[in-house]
Amino acid sequence: MRVKKKYVLLESLLIDVTNEFNDNEKRILKLIHKKHKDDKYNYSVFDVAAWLIEDFNLDYETAFELSKSYYWENSKLFSVYEPLRKKWPMAELFFSKIHDFTGNLVKSYNDDTYGQIEVHFNGDEGFNDVRDVRLWSGYNSMSLYIPFNFFHIVDDYRRIYIDMDDRDARTLRVDIQFFQLDSQGNKLEHNIWRTDDYENGKINLDEFLIEVGYRSGKSGDETPQKLMSFNAPYPKPLNVTSATQILKNILEDVIQKIKSTTFQLPSGVEPIVVSVGSQLG
């Protein structure tokens, strides 16, 4: 990018960006252009080459090459440079492939089971509620299904049965949704596909938004409650490995948030209170 005056930027010329000429050769070509741009029809390759040899102490080969290059290519060299390489906006590319990335991640776990986690519900006491976490892939999203698959609890020598309603009430579904951001950091409800919007700087090409909500109760009819939200960087360079790693990092952040959260039981559901050390089964 050339600077004409203070704070005034001009578009680059081809001569500014080409690597066919070194800096000194570019300087000489610009001097030729300054001297002969208005006199192209009377331009003499031999006369200009002689001038370069005498005044700039150039060797014959370089002098004649520069003189000839200017004669044939001056209109190209001093035209505005237009890049040939077309960029593909990272935000568009990532979101066009995110379902593939999340789907591959889910398949990498046996039986779609991400691992185990200890869950805390307000009022439940005396036992460790450690469960399997199932992982699903959706449209611009992933979900964690964390069921309470225990039918009884052993308190000392007593076996206390847990009915279906109490089990269902403690089932958690955590939804992780991905959204594009505009250049001001605001959430976009729908993906942007217009190339002009990317090229005009309307879309954030560095980060995307993650919103995490949860439902308790097996029916899933309850209004989702907000668990957390944060921004994450687009993986660069973008490939299967880098995309998988960023998704794993997001999952781990969500898992840590679940571990540190005490969830509320649905209305009308009584807590389970037993002796310390009781075992679920």
C-alpha positions, 0 to 999 in steps of 0.5 A: 500500500502506497502513502501519498500524503499523511493519512491518505493511502493509495492502492498498491501498483503491480510494481510494488508487490511483484518479486521479479525485480529487487528494490533497486531495480524497482526504483530505477523502473520508477525513474524511467516511468517518471521520465518517459511516461508521457513520451512512450511512443518515442521510447528507445530501448537502446537509448534508455539502456545506455542512460542506465549504464552511464548514469547508474553504473548498471551492467549491460544485461540488467540495463537492457532487461529493465529498459526492455521490461518497461517498454513492453510492460509499463502499463501493467507494472504501473497499473493498480494491483489486483490479487489473483488469490481469492480468500474464503472467509474463515467464519463462513468456512467453519460454519459450513463444516461445523456439523462434520466436525462435531459429528466426527468428534461424537463418533470418536467416543465409544457409544457416544459416551464422553466420560463421567461427571459428578452432578450436584442438585440442591438438597441431595445429600449423602451420596456421590451422583456420578453419571455417564455423559452422552454426546450428541451432534446437532445443527450448529450445536452439540448436546450433553445428555446426562441421565440419572440411571439409578434405581436404588440407593444403599443407606447403611443396610437399607435399600431405598428405591428411587421411583421414575419421577425422581429419576426423571427430575434429575436428568440433565440435557445441556445444549451447546450452540454456536453462533456467528458474531458481527463486527461489533461482537453481537450474536447473529441468529442466522448464518451469513452466506453473502460474500459481500457481507464478509468482504465489507467487514460486517462479520467477525472473522476471528471469534464465534459465540458459544451459548450453553443452556440446560434443561432438567427433567426427562421430558425436555419441555422446560424452558432452557436455563442459561448455564454460560456463554463465551467466545472462542477463536476460530481454529487457524489453520483450519483442519480436522485436527485443529477443529476437533481440538477447539471443540474438545476445549469447549466441551471441557469448559462446559464440563467444568461449569457443570461440575461447579454448578448446583442445579435446582430440582424441578418444582414439587420434587423432594431432595434425596437425603441419606447417610454420608457414604450411601451408594447409588445402584 
